[in-house]
């Protein structure tokens, strides 16, 4: 697990339900924390959107839309190898700050595929199959629901040991897209704030070309 600098939110309680214990991931517009569900007594992953107070309203609205889109799409997916959404809300995280949405997901113990590859190098054919077969099934499940992840890469695959086997979970649907008609508030539009919404080394050709993607 990567180390992150101290964070003013550590130890705080979000919506009187989630105590923030540790920052475990950070991106350009959001952070992921290990948190404790005070009522249920379980560990969860809490993702918050971090917004600069000086951000123009149009850009802020787009980022909030992207964040809410991730939550809505995740609720459609019920698969053992896709991280599950638990809760969605809005809270003022620090005095004087702007209220921001947060997404609560199941906690995935273990390491990312990126970390495993960095430690081990090339995987054996047996281990690669053990990871890729259920991961492909998870991606197929999402495609049947009309949902494109659009950022599948080693750092977005969590690996846990379950009954002696390596069990993957697909995470981070932050730029996912629903390819069918708009319904239930799920967005079918891409969000244009910041850098291109994909990781170049793992992007599909049509993403780089700016063409429409489909399952």
C-alpha positions as CSV (number, residue, x, y, z in Angstrom):
1,X,0.0,0.0,0.0
2,X,1.3,3.4,-0.9
3,X,2.0,6.0,1.8
4,X,0.2,9.3,1.7
5,X,0.9,12.5,3.6
6,X,-1.1,13.6,6.6
7,X,-4.7,14.6,6.0
8,X,-6.9,16.9,8.0
9,X,-9.9,14.6,7.5
10,X,-8.3,11.7,9.4
11,X,-10.3,10.9,12.6
12,X,-13.3,13.0,11.5
13,X,-16.8,11.5,11.2
14,X,-18.8,11.9,7.9
15,X,-22.5,12.3,8.4
16,X,-22.3,10.9,11.9
17,X,-21.8,7.4,10.4
18,X,-18.3,7.0,8.9
19,X,-15.1,7.6,10.8
20,X,-12.2,8.3,8.4
21,X,-9.2,6.3,9.5
22,X,-6.6,6.4,6.6
23,X,-6.2,7.8,3.2
24,X,-5.5,4.9,0.8
25,X,-5.8,6.6,-2.7
26,X,-5.8,10.0,-4.3
27,X,-6.4,11.4,-7.7
28,X,-6.8,14.8,-9.4
29,X,-10.3,15.3,-8.1
30,X,-10.9,12.8,-5.3
31,X,-9.6,10.8,-2.4
32,X,-10.4,7.3,-1.2
33,X,-10.2,6.6,2.6
34,X,-10.4,3.5,4.7
35,X,-13.3,4.3,7.0
36,X,-15.3,2.6,9.8
37,X,-19.0,2.3,9.6
38,X,-19.9,3.2,13.2
39,X,-23.4,1.6,13.2
40,X,-22.4,-1.7,11.5
41,X,-18.9,-2.0,12.9
42,X,-17.3,-2.8,9.5
43,X,-14.6,-1.3,7.4
44,X,-15.6,0.5,4.2
45,X,-14.0,2.5,1.4
46,X,-15.2,6.1,1.4
47,X,-14.5,8.1,-1.8
48,X,-14.9,11.9,-1.6
49,X,-14.8,14.4,-4.4
50,X,-12.3,17.1,-3.6
51,X,-13.2,20.5,-5.1
52,X,-11.3,23.7,-5.1
53,X,-13.4,26.5,-3.7
54,X,-12.3,28.7,-6.6
55,X,-13.4,26.2,-9.3
56,X,-15.8,27.7,-11.8
57,X,-19.4,26.5,-11.2
58,X,-19.6,24.9,-14.7
59,X,-16.5,22.7,-14.0
60,X,-17.7,21.9,-10.5
61,X,-21.1,20.8,-11.9
62,X,-19.4,18.5,-14.4
63,X,-17.2,16.9,-11.7
64,X,-20.2,16.3,-9.4
65,X,-22.1,14.8,-12.4
66,X,-19.2,12.4,-13.1
67,X,-19.0,11.4,-9.4
68,X,-22.8,10.8,-9.1
69,X,-22.7,8.9,-12.4
70,X,-20.1,6.5,-10.9
71,X,-22.4,5.8,-7.9
72,X,-25.5,5.3,-10.0
73,X,-23.8,2.9,-12.4
74,X,-22.3,0.9,-9.6
75,X,-25.7,0.3,-8.0
76,X,-26.7,-1.5,-11.3
77,X,-23.9,-4.0,-11.0
78,X,-24.2,-7.0,-8.7
79,X,-21.3,-9.2,-9.2
80,X,-18.8,-10.9,-6.8
81,X,-15.9,-9.4,-8.8
82,X,-17.1,-5.8,-9.0
83,X,-16.8,-3.6,-6.0
84,X,-20.2,-2.9,-4.5
85,X,-21.7,0.5,-3.7
86,X,-23.1,0.8,-0.2
87,X,-24.2,4.4,0.3
88,X,-24.1,7.8,-1.4
89,X,-24.5,11.2,0.3
90,X,-23.4,14.8,0.6
91,X,-21.5,16.4,3.5
92,X,-19.5,19.4,4.5
93,X,-16.2,17.8,5.3
94,X,-14.3,20.8,6.8
95,X,-15.5,24.1,8.3
96,X,-16.0,26.7,5.6
97,X,-15.7,24.2,2.8
98,X,-18.2,23.5,0.0
99,X,-20.6,20.5,0.6
100,X,-19.3,17.6,-1.5
101,X,-20.7,14.2,-2.5
102,X,-19.2,11.0,-1.1
103,X,-19.5,7.4,-2.1
104,X,-19.3,4.4,0.3
105,X,-18.2,1.1,-1.1
106,X,-17.3,-2.3,0.3
107,X,-13.8,-2.6,1.6
108,X,-11.5,-4.8,-0.6
109,X,-8.6,-6.2,1.4
110,X,-5.4,-6.9,-0.4
111,X,-3.3,-5.2,-3.1
112,X,-3.8,-4.0,-6.7
113,X,-2.8,-6.0,-9.7
114,X,-0.3,-3.2,-10.4
115,X,1.3,-3.8,-7.0
116,X,1.5,-7.5,-7.6
117,X,3.1,-7.1,-11.0
118,X,5.7,-4.7,-9.5
119,X,6.5,-7.2,-6.8
120,X,6.5,-10.4,-8.9
121,X,7.0,-9.4,-12.5
122,X,5.3,-11.6,-15.1
123,X,2.7,-13.9,-13.6
124,X,2.6,-17.6,-14.2
125,X,-0.1,-18.8,-16.7
126,X,-2.0,-20.4,-13.9
127,X,-2.1,-17.3,-11.7
128,X,-2.9,-15.1,-14.7
129,X,-5.9,-17.3,-15.6
130,X,-7.0,-17.3,-11.9
131,X,-7.2,-13.5,-12.1
132,X,-8.4,-12.9,-15.6
133,X,-11.2,-15.5,-15.9
134,X,-13.4,-14.0,-13.1
135,X,-12.3,-10.5,-14.2
136,X,-13.5,-11.1,-17.8
137,X,-16.8,-12.4,-16.4
138,X,-17.2,-9.2,-14.4
139,X,-16.5,-7.1,-17.4
140,X,-19.0,-9.2,-19.4
141,X,-21.6,-8.7,-16.6
142,X,-21.1,-4.9,-16.9
143,X,-21.4,-5.0,-20.7
144,X,-24.7,-6.9,-20.5
145,X,-26.0,-4.1,-18.4
146,X,-24.8,-1.6,-21.0
147,X,-22.0,-0.2,-18.8
148,X,-18.5,0.5,-20.1
149,X,-15.8,0.9,-17.5
150,X,-13.4,2.7,-19.9
151,X,-10.4,2.7,-17.6
152,X,-9.5,-1.0,-17.0
153,X,-5.9,-1.2,-15.9
154,X,-3.8,-3.0,-13.3
155,X,-4.3,-0.3,-10.6
156,X,-8.1,-0.6,-11.0
157,X,-8.1,-4.3,-10.1
158,X,-8.0,-5.2,-6.4
159,X,-6.7,-8.7,-5.5
160,X,-7.8,-10.5,-2.3
161,X,-7.1,-14.1,-1.1
162,X,-10.3,-16.1,-0.8
163,X,-10.1,-19.7,0.2
164,X,-6.5,-19.9,-1.0
165,X,-7.3,-18.4,-4.4
166,X,-6.5,-14.9,-5.8
167,X,-9.9,-13.2,-6.2
168,X,-10.0,-9.9,-8.3
169,X,-12.5,-7.1,-8.0
170,X,-12.9,-4.3,-10.6
171,X,-12.9,-0.9,-9.0
172,X,-13.1,2.8,-9.9
173,X,-16.0,3.4,-12.3
174,X,-15.2,7.1,-12.2
175,X,-15.4,7.5,-16.0
176,X,-17.7,4.6,-16.7
177,X,-20.5,5.2,-19.3
178,X,-23.9,3.7,-19.8
179,X,-24.2,3.0,-23.5
180,X,-28.0,2.7,-23.6
181,X,-30.8,5.3,-23.3
182,X,-30.6,7.7,-20.4
183,X,-32.6,6.4,-17.5
184,X,-32.7,6.6,-13.7
185,X,-30.4,9.6,-13.8
186,X,-27.4,7.7,-15.2
187,X,-25.4,9.9,-17.5
188,X,-24.5,8.7,-21.0
189,X,-22.3,11.8,-21.6
190,X,-18.5,11.9,-21.1
191,X,-17.1,14.6,-18.8
192,X,-14.6,17.0,-20.2
193,X,-13.0,18.7,-17.2
194,X,-9.3,18.2,-16.8
195,X,-7.1,15.6,-18.6
196,X,-8.6,13.2,-21.2
197,X,-10.8,10.7,-19.3
198,X,-8.7,7.6,-19.8
199,X,-5.2,6.2,-19.1
200,X,-3.4,6.4,-22.4
201,X,-1.3,3.2,-22.0
202,X,-4.5,1.1,-21.5
203,X,-7.0,3.0,-23.6
204,X,-9.0,1.4,-26.4
205,X,-8.2,2.9,-29.9
206,X,-11.7,4.4,-30.2
207,X,-11.2,6.3,-26.9
208,X,-8.0,7.9,-28.2
209,X,-9.7,8.7,-31.5
210,X,-12.6,10.2,-29.7
211,X,-15.1,7.8,-31.3
212,X,-18.1,6.2,-29.6
213,X,-17.5,3.2,-27.5
214,X,-19.9,0.3,-27.2
215,X,-20.0,-3.1,-25.4
